[in-house]
């Protein structure tokens, strides 16, 4: 199937650079990116594959290293409901 897609010059440059890094021509790399994106979309069954689950966890964890470190006492029942005592 052939699809014509208009992208910004920045996106084109990025795709070209990635394709070159992988030793692929631009059209084949762009097709792979689209196919990978389509394959990673939920299929509507309500079931998550092992790979999809791990991908979801990695995406959730992205940037978490920048979160402040909290003591475990911050997660006690008393600390959560201290206004209701």
RAVEN-V843906 format. One record per residue. N is the residue number from 1. RES is the residue in one small letter. PSI is psi in radians with two decimals (none if undefined). Layout:
N;RES;PSI
N;RES;PSI
This chain:
1;x;2.45
2;x;2.31
3;x;2.31
4;x;2.14
5;x;2.24
6;x;2.23
7;x;2.81
8;x;2.76
9;x;-0.61
10;x;-0.77
11;x;-0.69
12;x;-0.78
13;x;-0.71
14;x;-0.78
15;x;-0.74
16;x;-0.76
17;x;-0.78
18;x;-0.74
19;x;-0.77
20;x;-0.72
21;x;-0.57
22;x;-0.01
23;x;0.55
24;x;2.71
25;x;2.80
26;x;-0.79
27;x;-0.77
28;x;-0.69
29;x;-0.78
30;x;-0.71
31;x;-0.72
32;x;-0.74
33;x;-0.80
34;x;-0.75
35;x;-0.73
36;x;-0.71
37;x;-0.74
38;x;-0.67
39;x;-0.47
40;x;-0.12
41;x;2.57
42;x;2.47
43;x;0.07
44;x;0.05
45;x;-0.25
46;x;0.04
47;x;2.47
48;x;2.26
49;x;2.86
50;x;-0.76
51;x;-0.74
52;x;-0.66
53;x;-0.81
54;x;-0.64
55;x;-0.76
56;x;-0.76
57;x;-0.73
58;x;-0.74
59;x;-0.67
60;x;-0.63
61;x;-0.26
62;x;2.17
63;x;-0.07
64;x;-0.37
65;x;-0.30
66;x;-0.11
67;x;2.62
68;x;2.59
69;x;2.24
70;x;2.53
71;x;2.68
72;x;-0.44
73;x;-0.35
74;x;-0.24
75;x;0.34
76;x;2.77
77;x;-0.71
78;x;-0.69
79;x;-0.50
80;x;-0.72
81;x;0.51
82;x;-0.46
83;x;-0.26
84;x;0.23
85;x;none
